[in-house]
Amino acid sequence: MKIFCGSAHRQLAQRICAYIGLPLGDATVSSFPDGETFVKINENIRGRDVFLVQPTCPPTNQNLMELLIMVDAARRASAARITAVIPFFGYARQDRKDQPRVPITAKLVANLLTAAGVDRVLTMDLHAQQVAGFFDIPVDHLFAAPVILRHLQGMHIENPVVVSPDVGGLKMASAYSQALQASLAIVAKRRKSPTEIEVLNVIGEVEGRAVILVDDLTETAGTLSAAAKILHERGAKEIIACVSHAVLSDMAIERLKKSVITELITTTSVPVRTGDGFPITTLCIAELLGEGMKRIHDDESVSSLFRISETENI
């Protein structure tokens, strides 16, 4: 088993290696003056089980191209099996034709990875679960919920209600509400642009309750801040946001600082920036990913990981 990483999130790869008990593989990943990516694997991987850790977070195109070139380098070095470990799968939101003459980019990226030589994919909290079906190779889809739930249970929140900021996240919010034995509510919204949304209504009772706002991804914090505003107007006494992937832009930090959200809880699926005064709690998923990688290597069940991780400290 050999583990390599690109430049997207080296710290996460090092923590995964520390959990598994292996050194991080020696590879050179650099750029030519014109911006072309160069990759060289500096050790023998012939016949090895190779894992490439690379979330496709911003700069998305750069990190995706880096991953594809690393896969090609590993394939040409005669690796027995190549697993792309993509904690955050970029382009997952472009998963359908919702307008005329637009691409289904999530499918294109799946095709690119398969064509490059990836044998299987390990990812976490896809924006839409059907994206796993875009691949013609096995996909192991992990969930950050066990890690985040363990943290929430340790906070001992009184009288919580789990809220989904849109209808699409209802399934995830429902899983959180069952695990926390809390009630469930939904914010109905309409998207006006990629950075702006319009909140229409709240379905469920939030008055006097501590709200746990659950989503898979935040980039501009438009959905979170708008949902938090109407929840506060409906009488929520405290609002904590939990997202699996915090791909925070400058606009997101400003919106969070101005919002009524008291804290953002997220994971290390992407490098998380500081909140510039806004409280952001980052939970490490290296052990979750590391356990998944070990089970793939040992040909063991990955789905059983969810059941175990709810009771054990994985």
N, C-alpha and C positions, 0 to 999 in steps of 0.2 A: 504494500500500500504506500503510495506516494502522494503528498499534498503540495500543490503549488498555488500561487495566487498572482493576480495582476496588481495594478496600482490602485484599484477602486477602494479596497478596504483591507489593507495589510494587517491591521491590528486584530480584526476579527479572525483572520486566518491563523495568526499566531496563537490566539486564545483557543481555537479549535485544536490546533496541534498540541498545545499544553494539556488539554483535556484527554486527547487520545493517547498522548505519550510518544509522539513522533516529532522529529525536527521538520521545520518547514523546508520544502524542497528548494534547491538552488536554481533559480532561473533569472535571466536578465530580461527585463521589460523596459524598453526605452523608446525614444522617438528620434527620428532623423530631423535635421533642421527644417525640412519642408512639412513636417507633421506626420509623416508615415511612421507606423508603429513597427518596432523590431523586437522580436522575441527569440531568446536562445535558452534552451534547457541545458544546464551545465552538469548534469549527471545522467547516468544510464537508467533508462526506464523501460528497456525492452522486456516485454512480457509482464509488466507491472500493472496493478490496478491504480489508475491515476485519477485524482480528484482535483478539479480546478475551481478555486473559490473566487467568485467575481460577481458581486451584485451589479446590475446594470442601472445604477443611480447616476445622477448628473456628475460629469458630462456624459450623458447617456450614450450617444453615438460613439464617443471615444472608448468608453468602457466595454461596449458591446463588440466593437471591432477588435479590441485587445483580446477579449475572450475567444473570438473566432480564430484569431491568429495563434493563440496559445493552443487551442484544440488542434489546429492543423500541424503545429510543431510537434505535439505529443503523438498524433497519429503517424506522422512521418518518422518518429523515433521508435515506432513499433510497440507502443503501449498496448497491453492486452485489452483493457477497457478504459474508456474515458467517461467520467461522470462530471457534468457541469453543475457546480453548487452555486445556485443563483438565489440568495436569500430574498432579494427584491428583484422581481421580474419587470423591467421597464417595458413600455408599450402595451401592457396588459389591458389598459383602458380602451384601446382601439381594437375591440374584440367583435365588432359587428358593423354592418352598414346601416347606420342610423340616419344618413343623409345620402342624396344622390352623388355618385362619382367620388366616393371616398374609399380609401384602402382598408383592409382588415390587417393591420400591421402586426398584431400579435401572432397571426398565422404565418406571416412572412418571416418573423424572427424565429419561430419554431422551425420553419423550413431551412433557414440559414444555419441554425445550430445542427440540425440533422445532416445537412449537406456537408458541413465542415468536418463531421466525424464524431459527434457526441453520441455515446451509446445509451446514456440515461441522464435524467435531470433530477436534481434535488432542489426544491424551491419551498417557499413559505408564504402563506396567506396571499394567494393570487387574487387580483382584483375581482375576477370572475372565474369560478371554478371550472367552467367549460373550456378555459384556455388550456388546461391539461390535456383535453381531447384534441387540440390542434397538433399535438406531437404524434408521430408514428413510432416513437420509442417510449419505453417506460418512464413515467413521471411519478416521483414520490413527493406528495404535497403535504408538508408539515404545517402546523398551526402554532401561532405564538400564544394562543389562549392559555395553555397550562402555566406558562411563565408569568403572564400578566395576572392571571387569576390568583396565583399563589401570593403575589405582591398585594393584590386588593384584599385578599382574606386576612393578611397580616395587618392591614390598616384598620380593621374592625369598624367599618363605616356603618353608622346607624341608619336604619330605615332607607335602604338604597332603592333606586329604581334605575334599571338599565334602559338607555334610550338609543335608538338607531337614528342617525341624522338624515337618513333617506330610506326608501322602501327596499333598495338593493342590499342594504346591510342588515336586513331584518333577521336573516338566518344566523349571522354571527352574534347579533345582540341577543337572540333567543337562547343561544348556547351559553352566553355569559349569565343571563338571568336565571337559567336553570341551575348552573353551578353555584351561583351566589344566593339562590333561593330568594330572588328579588322579583318584583313585578316588572313589566315591560311596557315601553311607550315608543311611539314613532313620531318623527317630525316629517311632515310632508313638504317637499320642496319642488321648485321648478328652476332649472339652470338657465340663466340669461346669457352667460358667456363662460369661457373656460375659467375665469377668475371671479365671477359674480353669480350668486344664487338669490332666489326670492323664496322666502319661507311662507308657506300657505297656512299651515295648521299644525296643532299638536294632538295626536290621538293617544289618550291615556292620561292618568292622573299623576301630576308631578308636584302639586302644591305642598310646601313644607317638607319636601323630600330631598335627600342627597342624590344628585343625578350622576350616573356614570355614563358618559357619552362615548359610544364604541364605534370605531370605524377602522377600515383596513389601511387607509392612506390619507395623509394630508400633505398638501404641497403649498397652497396659498392660504390655508386655514379659513377660507371663505365659508365652506359648509359648516365647520365647527363653530366659528364665531357667530354666524347668523342663527344657527340652531340654539346656541347657548343664550343668545339675546332673547329669543322668544320663550325659552324655558324659564329664564329669570323673570320675564314679565308674567309668566303663568304661576310664579310663586316658588320656584325651586330655590332652596336655601344655600346649596353648594353644588358646583358643577366641576367634575373631574373628567378630563378627556383621556381616552385610551386609544392609541393607534398603533398598528403593527409597524408601519413604515412612516417615519417622519422625515420626508424629503423637503425640508423647510427652506423657503426662499426668504429674501429680505422682507417681502410683503407679509409673509406668514408671521414673522417675529413681531412686526408692528401691529398686526391684527390681534395676535394673542395678548400682547401687552395692554391693548385697549379693551379687550373683551372681559366678560365676567367669569371666564374660566379660571379656576384657582390653581390648577396644576395640569401638566401634560405628561402622561406616562407612555413611554414608547420602548422600542427595542433597538439593539445594535445591528439590525439588518442592513442599515446604511450608516455612514459616519454622521453622527448627530451633532449639530452645532449648538453652541451655548445659547441660552435664551435671552441674553443681554438684560438680565434682571427678572425675566419671567421664569418661574420654577419648572424645569424639565427633568423628569426622572427617567433614566435610561437603564433598561434591564438587559443583561447580557444573554444572548441566545447561543453562545458558543457551545455550551454543553448539550443543548437540544440538537443543534446541527451535527456536533461531533458524534453523538449517540446514533443519529440517523446514518451518518457515514460509516460508522463501525458496523452497523447492522446490514447495510448494503454490501460492505466488503465480506462479511461473514455469511451472507445469504440468509439472514434472519428476517423476521417480520418487522416492518417499519410501522405499520398501523397500530401494533400493540404498544408502541411508544407513547401514544396519547393516554392510554389507560394507566400505564405505569407512572407517567410524569405527573399525574394528578395526585399521587400519593407519596411518591418518592422524590428526593431532591436530585433530579436529573439536571 
